[in-house]
Amino acid sequence: MHQPRVSIITPAYNRAAFLDETIASVLSQDYPNLEYIILDDGSTDNTREVVSQYGDRITFDSHPNMGETRTVNKGFEMARGEIIGVVNSDDPLLPDAVKEIVGTMVKEPGIIVAYPDWDMIDSTGDKIGHRQTFDYDYVSMVRWFHCVPGPGAFFRKSVVKALGARDVQFRYVADLDFWLRAGLLGPFRRIPKTLATFRYHSQGASSNAQGKLMAEEHVRLAKKLFSMPNLPPEVAAVRREAFGSAYYTAALNMGDSFPGLRRRYFARALASAPVKYLFEEYRERLLGPIAPALFGARASSALRRLGKLFPAEAGLRCPH
């Protein structure tokens, strides 16, 4: 089988405690034509020392802190592979990940992105959950406003050439923006095997107190997407639902820090596509966080009792 060169990029910022495990997971992959690029984004810990022990097995560079988005874009410029993957410094790959993913892309040359299922791990590397990803459908990704490709996603370098890398206006949702734009270029493929991990720990960007900025970016990204010219009609048709999902995700990112703004985001989510919340797919959004935030615990309890009269098994599925 043809074995195209694969470039894996790891942006690193003060993750020395986890970086060694991630490096070992990449270098132990059973795939011979592999280029590994690690970019230190101005770390103040011993990241450089961790990387140096691997010598010329790694292409390493360091620069003053400029953020993950710009660091990944620098990696795109350096990458010489036909296929590229971004592996976070604290999210090790699982065995055979590269071989399985690249093998699928070689067998199906029309695929521009491939992604696997993945495990959630804790700070010690123990498994704490599993995520079976969705079989890819672009319209569904837009209307859910959900980043379907996650850890372990690989893509062809032609995607970078077509898109011009990640959008530096986004700090937290640059990956979702990248996938939303890439989805207009060609098909993605889910690989139904567990090949990657996502580490949840107190230092992770996803658990820092940055909810307000993350929320704002989700809404701004929705506006960016639907301002693009010549969107396919089936994508334009789910605009209201996509905005509803963006507002819903924004509200979840707010946490309890800004309760007034959180309620406003939930209200906008409900107003964007109110009929959708009657159906199975989104009803848990209404009965879960939206109703208590907007109507209070008593009304939420009443809605939940009413919901039991119309169980999901009744087949009320959201029309697309």
Backbone torsions as a table, in degrees:
resi	resn	phi	psi	omega
1	MET	NA	138.4	174.7
2	HIS	-58.0	133.9	179.9
3	GLN	-119.5	87.0	-178.6
4	PRO	-65.0	153.6	176.5
5	ARG	-64.9	135.9	178.9
6	VAL	-117.3	130.9	175.5
7	SER	-109.1	124.6	174.8
8	ILE	-109.4	129.8	-177.5
9	ILE	-113.2	128.6	175.4
10	THR	-122.2	108.9	171.3
11	PRO	-79.4	133.0	-174.5
12	ALA	-127.4	128.4	174.9
13	TYR	-142.5	102.7	176.6
14	ASN	54.5	47.5	176.7
15	ARG	-124.5	32.4	-177.2
16	ALA	-57.7	-30.8	-177.6
17	ALA	-64.3	-26.0	-177.7
18	PHE	-111.8	-14.2	-170.2
19	LEU	-64.7	-39.1	-177.5
20	ASP	-60.1	-41.3	178.7
21	GLU	-63.9	-40.4	179.6
22	THR	-67.1	-44.0	178.6
23	ILE	-59.0	-47.1	-179.2
24	ALA	-60.3	-37.0	-178.4
25	SER	-67.6	-31.9	179.1
26	VAL	-78.5	-48.1	-176.2
27	LEU	-69.4	-18.8	178.7
28	SER	-90.8	3.0	178.7
29	GLN	-63.1	140.6	-179.7
30	ASP	-84.7	67.9	-179.7
31	TYR	-151.1	120.9	-168.6
32	PRO	-80.0	-29.3	-170.4
33	ASN	-100.6	69.6	-170.6
34	LEU	-123.7	130.0	173.3
35	GLU	-111.3	126.9	-178.4
36	TYR	-116.6	119.8	-178.4
37	ILE	-113.9	123.4	174.3
38	ILE	-116.6	128.4	-178.2
39	LEU	-119.4	116.9	-179.4
40	ASP	-86.0	114.6	-176.1
41	ASP	-90.4	56.5	176.4
42	GLY	72.5	36.5	-179.9
43	SER	-63.0	149.2	176.0
44	THR	-109.2	5.8	176.6
45	ASP	-100.4	-158.5	-175.8
46	ASN	-96.7	37.1	178.1
47	THR	-55.7	-45.4	-177.8
48	ARG	-60.2	-40.7	-179.4
49	GLU	-66.7	-38.6	178.8
50	VAL	-61.7	-43.9	-177.3
51	VAL	-71.7	-35.6	-172.6
52	SER	-62.6	-25.2	-177.8
53	GLN	-69.5	-13.0	-179.6
54	TYR	-96.4	-2.5	173.4
55	GLY	57.5	-138.2	-173.7
56	ASP	-81.6	9.0	173.8
57	ARG	-73.5	-12.6	-177.7
58	ILE	-127.7	139.1	168.3
59	THR	-90.5	117.3	-172.5
60	PHE	-121.8	140.6	172.8
61	ASP	-147.4	153.6	-179.4
62	SER	-132.2	146.7	179.7
63	HIS	-149.8	162.4	174.5
64	PRO	-59.9	151.2	-174.9
65	ASN	-56.2	125.9	177.8
66	MET	-137.7	7.2	176.0
67	GLY	93.7	157.2	-174.8
68	GLU	-64.8	-40.8	-175.6
69	THR	-60.2	-49.2	180.0
70	ARG	-68.2	-33.7	178.9
71	THR	-65.4	-44.2	177.8
72	VAL	-62.8	-41.5	178.3
73	ASN	-61.4	-36.4	175.1
74	LYS	-62.5	-40.4	176.5
75	GLY	-63.1	-38.5	176.7
76	PHE	-58.8	-41.1	-179.9
77	GLU	-67.2	-32.8	-178.5
78	MET	-81.0	-27.7	-172.0
79	ALA	-63.2	133.4	178.3
80	ARG	-106.9	-1.3	-176.7
81	GLY	-79.4	157.1	173.4
82	GLU	-75.6	-26.1	-179.8
83	ILE	-125.6	138.5	-174.2
84	ILE	-126.8	142.0	171.0
85	GLY	-134.1	144.5	174.8
86	VAL	-107.8	116.5	-179.1
87	VAL	-114.0	114.8	-178.5
88	ASN	-62.2	153.7	-172.9
89	SER	-65.6	-16.8	-179.6
90	ASP	-115.8	12.6	-176.3
91	ASP	-122.2	82.6	-176.6
92	PRO	-63.4	147.9	171.8
93	LEU	-76.2	158.6	174.1
94	LEU	-97.2	160.7	-177.4
95	PRO	-55.2	142.8	176.7
96	ASP	70.1	10.4	-177.9
97	ALA	-59.9	-51.4	-176.0
98	VAL	-64.5	-45.4	-179.1
99	LYS	-59.5	-44.6	-177.9
100	GLU	-68.1	-45.4	-175.3
101	ILE	-70.1	-46.9	-179.6
102	VAL	-66.0	-37.4	177.7
103	GLY	-58.0	-40.9	177.4
104	THR	-64.4	-42.1	-177.9
105	MET	-69.6	-31.0	176.9
106	VAL	-70.8	-42.0	-179.3
107	LYS	-69.0	-29.3	-178.8
108	GLU	-122.6	82.4	-173.1
109	PRO	-65.2	-14.2	177.8
110	GLY	-77.2	-17.1	-179.5
111	ILE	-72.5	132.5	177.0
112	ILE	-103.0	-18.9	178.9
113	VAL	-140.8	138.8	173.1
114	ALA	-133.0	143.5	-176.1
115	TYR	-147.7	148.5	-176.8
116	PRO	-107.1	178.6	164.1
117	ASP	-74.9	166.4	-176.4
118	TRP	-152.9	160.2	177.3
119	ASP	-104.2	144.9	170.1
120	MET	-92.2	132.3	-179.8
121	ILE	-123.6	161.7	178.9
122	ASP	-98.5	-171.0	-174.8
123	SER	-64.2	-22.5	179.2
124	THR	-93.6	-1.8	-179.1
125	GLY	92.5	1.6	179.2
126	ASP	-77.6	141.3	179.1
127	LYS	-70.2	129.5	178.6
128	ILE	-122.7	0.0	178.8
129	GLY	-178.4	170.5	179.5
130	HIS	-137.6	141.4	177.7
131	ARG	-122.0	112.0	170.9
132	GLN	-88.7	114.3	-174.7
133	THR	-74.7	169.5	-179.4
134	PHE	-87.0	145.3	168.5
135	ASP	-65.6	130.5	-165.7
136	TYR	-67.9	135.6	171.6
137	ASP	-148.2	119.9	-171.6
138	TYR	-62.1	-45.4	-178.2
139	VAL	-60.9	-39.2	177.8
140	SER	-65.0	-39.2	178.2
141	MET	-62.1	-37.9	179.4
142	VAL	-68.8	-48.0	-174.6
143	ARG	-72.2	-30.5	173.1
144	TRP	-76.8	-23.1	-172.2
145	PHE	50.9	51.8	-172.9
146	HIS	-128.9	134.9	-176.4
147	CYS	-77.9	91.8	-175.7
148	VAL	-64.9	-52.8	173.9
149	PRO	-69.7	129.1	-179.3
150	GLY	-125.2	-138.1	178.6
151	PRO	-56.2	138.6	178.1
152	GLY	85.5	9.8	178.6
153	ALA	-79.1	136.6	177.3
154	PHE	-125.7	152.9	-177.5
155	PHE	-148.0	161.7	-179.7
156	ARG	-78.4	148.1	-179.8
157	LYS	-63.3	-23.5	176.9
158	SER	-59.8	-27.0	177.5
159	VAL	-64.9	-44.5	178.5
160	VAL	-62.6	-42.5	-179.8
161	LYS	-62.4	-36.3	-178.7
162	ALA	-76.3	-36.3	-173.8
163	LEU	-92.3	-21.0	-174.2
164	GLY	72.9	35.9	173.1
165	ALA	74.0	-166.6	-179.1
166	ARG	-80.2	153.3	-177.9
167	ASP	-83.7	116.3	-173.3
168	VAL	-73.8	-5.9	175.8
169	GLN	-73.5	-13.8	-178.7
170	PHE	-108.6	132.0	176.1
171	ARG	-97.2	-36.4	-172.1
172	TYR	-108.0	-24.5	-175.2
173	VAL	-118.8	22.2	-179.6
174	ALA	-62.5	-31.5	178.5
175	ASP	-70.0	-43.2	178.0
176	LEU	-62.9	-42.0	176.4
177	ASP	-58.7	-42.8	179.9
178	PHE	-60.6	-46.0	-178.4
179	TRP	-69.3	-36.1	179.1
180	LEU	-65.2	-36.3	176.8
181	ARG	-76.1	-39.3	-179.9
182	ALA	-64.2	-33.8	-178.4
183	GLY	-62.3	-18.2	176.7
184	LEU	-82.7	-8.6	-175.8
185	LEU	-94.2	-30.3	-175.3
186	GLY	176.4	-179.6	-173.9
187	PRO	-78.0	147.2	171.1
188	PHE	-104.4	163.0	177.1
189	ARG	-139.4	129.2	171.9
190	ARG	-84.0	134.7	173.4
191	ILE	-102.5	113.3	-172.8
192	PRO	-77.5	54.6	176.6
193	LYS	-137.5	148.7	-179.9
194	THR	-86.6	108.9	-170.4
195	LEU	-129.5	-0.3	-176.3
196	ALA	-145.4	173.4	178.7
197	THR	-136.1	158.5	169.6
198	PHE	-129.1	125.1	-176.1
199	ARG	-96.4	125.5	174.8
200	TYR	-102.4	121.6	178.6
201	HIS	-154.3	167.6	-171.6
202	SER	-65.5	-22.2	-179.6
203	GLN	-89.3	-6.0	-174.5
204	GLY	-66.9	146.9	-179.8
205	ALA	-59.7	-31.6	-178.0
206	SER	-72.7	-10.5	-179.5
207	SER	-116.8	5.5	176.2
208	ASN	-77.5	162.7	-178.0
209	ALA	-80.9	64.7	-178.8
210	GLN	-121.6	25.4	-171.7
211	GLY	-59.6	-41.1	-176.3
212	LYS	-63.8	-42.6	179.5
213	LEU	-68.3	-40.4	178.7
214	MET	-63.5	-40.4	179.5
215	ALA	-62.3	-47.3	-178.4
216	GLU	-61.2	-37.4	-179.4
217	GLU	-66.6	-36.6	178.5
218	HIS	-61.8	-43.1	-180.0
219	VAL	-68.0	-42.3	179.9
220	ARG	-64.2	-35.7	178.5
221	LEU	-66.3	-40.4	177.3
222	ALA	-60.1	-42.0	178.7
223	LYS	-64.4	-39.0	178.9
224	LYS	-63.4	-47.4	-176.7
225	LEU	-58.7	-46.9	-173.6
226	PHE	-85.1	3.0	169.5
227	SER	-94.1	-6.1	179.4
228	MET	-69.4	138.5	180.0
229	PRO	-75.5	153.8	171.3
230	ASN	61.3	35.3	172.3
231	LEU	-64.1	142.0	176.6
232	PRO	-56.3	145.2	-177.6
233	PRO	-55.5	-37.3	-179.1
234	GLU	-68.5	-24.0	175.5
235	VAL	-79.7	-46.8	178.4
236	ALA	-58.0	-30.3	-176.7
237	ALA	-68.4	-20.1	-178.3
238	VAL	-104.8	21.8	-176.9
239	ARG	-57.1	-50.1	-177.6
240	ARG	-63.1	-41.6	179.1
241	GLU	-65.4	-39.7	178.8
242	ALA	-63.6	-42.7	177.4
243	PHE	-64.5	-38.8	176.4
244	GLY	-59.7	-42.1	178.7
245	SER	-68.2	-37.7	178.6
246	ALA	-64.0	-43.3	178.3
247	TYR	-66.3	-38.1	179.3
248	TYR	-63.3	-47.2	178.5
249	THR	-63.7	-38.5	177.1
250	ALA	-59.3	-43.4	179.7
251	ALA	-63.2	-41.6	178.5
252	LEU	-62.7	-37.7	179.9
253	ASN	-68.3	-22.7	-179.2
254	MET	-67.6	-28.5	-174.6
255	GLY	62.1	-143.9	-179.3
256	ASP	-104.4	8.7	-174.4
257	SER	-72.3	-34.7	-178.1
258	PHE	-130.2	76.4	-172.3
259	PRO	-60.8	-36.4	179.6
260	GLY	-65.3	-45.4	178.7
261	LEU	-67.1	-36.6	177.8
262	ARG	-60.5	-43.7	178.2
263	ARG	-63.8	-40.1	179.8
264	ARG	-63.6	-39.5	177.2
265	TYR	-64.7	-42.7	178.1
266	PHE	-62.6	-40.6	179.7
267	ALA	-63.2	-40.3	178.4
268	ARG	-68.1	-35.6	177.2
269	ALA	-61.4	-46.2	-178.6
270	LEU	-67.6	-39.6	-178.3
271	ALA	-71.4	-25.5	-176.6
272	SER	-68.2	-37.1	-178.4
273	ALA	-149.6	65.9	-171.5
274	PRO	-61.4	-35.9	-177.6
275	VAL	-63.9	-31.7	-178.4
276	LYS	-58.5	-29.8	-174.9
277	TYR	-77.2	-3.7	173.9
278	LEU	-83.8	-14.2	-172.7
279	PHE	-101.8	164.9	-172.5
280	GLU	-54.3	-42.9	-169.3
281	GLU	-63.0	-38.6	-175.1
282	TYR	-111.6	0.5	-174.6
283	ARG	-63.6	-33.4	178.9
284	GLU	-65.7	-27.3	174.8
285	ARG	-62.5	-43.6	-179.2
286	LEU	-69.2	-48.5	-176.5
287	LEU	-74.5	-19.8	179.7
288	GLY	-87.8	-102.8	-172.2
289	PRO	-79.0	-27.3	-172.4
290	ILE	-70.3	-51.7	-175.4
291	ALA	-59.7	-47.4	178.0
292	PRO	-60.8	-37.8	-178.0
293	ALA	-68.9	-38.0	-174.0
294	LEU	-94.4	-34.7	-170.3
295	PHE	-116.8	-9.2	-179.8
296	GLY	92.7	166.9	-173.7
297	ALA	-64.6	-38.0	-176.4
298	ARG	-66.8	-47.1	178.6
299	ALA	-64.8	-37.1	179.0
300	SER	-62.4	-41.6	179.1
301	SER	-64.7	-38.7	179.0
302	ALA	-65.8	-41.2	178.4
303	LEU	-63.7	-39.3	-179.6
304	ARG	-66.5	-39.1	176.7
305	ARG	-64.2	-39.7	177.5
306	LEU	-64.7	-37.8	-180.0
307	GLY	-61.9	-29.8	179.6
308	LYS	-67.9	-20.6	177.1
309	LEU	-74.4	-18.0	-178.8
310	PHE	-127.8	73.4	-175.4
311	PRO	-63.1	156.5	-179.8
312	ALA	-58.4	-29.1	-177.1
313	GLU	-67.8	-11.4	179.8
314	ALA	-68.0	-13.8	172.4
315	GLY	92.2	17.5	177.5
316	LEU	-76.6	89.4	-177.5
317	ARG	-100.8	144.1	-175.9
318	CYS	-64.5	123.1	177.0
319	PRO	-69.7	136.1	-176.4
320	HIS	-95.1	NA	NA
